[in-house]
Amino acid sequence: MASYKLTRKAASDLRNLYRYGFREHGAAQATCYKESLDARFQTIPDEPLRFPQTTFGDGYRYSVHAPYAIYYKLTDTGEVWIIRILRGQDPRRAL
């Protein structure tokens, strides 16, 4: 079974998304959305080629989990590295 890892930037993105959700919508909604992102992370390694490649960068793919885009790379060993979780930022600059 394939696995995934979050880069430091992706882990930071996730923390910041949770904090924002907590401030704006409360703990229950922030936790619910974080759990839905975690569930999406777990599905990516099962079919990593299912999601499209970006038109830039070497080997980046992305999965949209509205309103966020999860950018990741597949390693030679079949592991998925989640690079960033972005909302509205220019991925060419953020990756």
Buried (B, 14 or more C-beta within 10 A) or exposed (E): EBEBBBBEBBEEBBEEBBEEBBEEEEEEEBEEBBEEBEEBBEBBBEEBEEBEEBEEBEEBBBBEBEEBBBBBBBEEEEBBBBBBBBEEEEBEEBB
